Amino acid sequence: MRTYDFSPLYRSFVGFDRMAGLIDAATQQLDSGNAYPPYNVAQIDDDNYRIELAVAGFGDHELEIESHENVLTVTGRKAKLADNDDGTTYLHRGIAERGFERRFQLADHVHVTGADLQNGLLVITLLRELPEALKPRKIAIGSQNDKNLIAKKPSRKAKAA
C-alpha cells in the first residue's frame, strides 16, 4: 500500500494538526489489514448515526463499549472453552470467536445514545448534538437594538490639532 506524506498539511494550515493526525491514523489503520469484526457505519439523518458490528458467538457479557475523548472502543473477549467441555468434537470451526478491539474516531459533539445486541449484530446508535453557540443563526437586517449583537464601540483615534 502507498504511504502519503502529510507534512505540507502541517506547514500550511494553522490549527489543523489534529485533522492531519486523524488522516495519518486512518491510513495506518488501513495498512494494518485487520478487518475483524466486519462492520457498517450508517447515517440515518443529519444528526443520527449507527454502527453495526457482526459479533457472532459473543454474548452481551463478553462485549465492552467505551467512549473516551472522541474515540469509541468496542472490545470483545471470548472465554476459552475446551474442545470436550460438553462432549462435542468439532470437525470444523468456521465461526471466529477470537477476541478483538475495534476503535472508531468520533467527531466533536457526537455521543453514544445506546447499544443493542440481536442475532449476532451489535448496533450502536450515535447522536450529534451541536451546542447552541455553534448552530447557525440568522441576523435580521436593521437589528441594531438586538441585545445578542455586539454594539459598535466609538473610534479611539486621536483628533488632529
ABEGO torsion letter per residue (X at the ends): XBBBBAAAAAAABBGAAAAAAAAAAAAAAAAAGBAOBBBBBBBABAABBBBBBBBBGBBAAABBBBBBGGBBBBBBBBBBBBAAAAGBBBABBABBABBBBBBBBBBBGBBBAEBBBBGGBBBBBBBBBBBAAABBBBBBBGBAABAABBBBBBBABBBBX
